[in-house]
């Protein structure tokens, strides 16, 4: 690398670390005179970097965002972090448009890495694990994700066409549906875009229902234009991560991918049951009674899940689950009698 090229890269690194630098400071750091700094700045501008001269007693330079993406400069740790992040995104969103873009970006970065950095980056290999039958991971259109995220950043009211309510795959606190079902218009104040179990959600204040809701982005189609700006509300509890975790605790879909699904009514409050239901739906029926929807590979296995709640079962359905519960109870009774 020539001395001029080395110095130009160092100048870029200094401006990236702190966008505003005085001319004398840059000259001192580079070990050159101010005229050479000006020439090096022109080289960066020729490469596409938006370096703006600033006024002042000493004058200086500021690195701004330009219209095009110029060549980027990363140190060793940043390169490794970038490749690991891209691998993680690709693994977390199998079949997603974001996965495709992440894979292409990773290939672009790896192609220009020196051998020593490629070995470090490849040392962390993230392998995607397919979701279970109760946790399908539908893809999200990248344009939809960008449109919703932009509305969140600008704090603009968003109008959505959202799948009709009532689908088994609707998330807690929101609405849902399946492809092909009618879509209902919703007006929301978008606050956060979150990812959970490979799915993308919008956490928003629903203006029509006057409450917080979570919306699956694979079921939402934003309308344009967006609405007026709004003043952000405080998320309940102040922590969006804790809020989403609480919304989903014990309120996931009743495992639509399982071959056997059923329901039981338990003599226990929903708040006591919910923490132990990861892939089912819990509905409070009273202070000491709740209804739980569950799924499993077989009716007997589903009956065993019901028994694990260690409380009285007040009702159950369908008939196959009731028969399986009777069969399991009979086997346990026979085993006790044999002793």
Helices and strands as residue ranges (DSSP letters): H 3-17, E 20-22, H 23-30, H 34-46, E 50-54, E 60-64, H 76-92, H 97-111, H 115-122, H 142-154, E 157-163, E 183-196, E 199-206, E 211-216, G 217-219, E 220-222, G 236-238, H 240-248, E 260-266, H 270-274, E 281-286, E 289-296, H 299-307, E 313-317, H 319-338
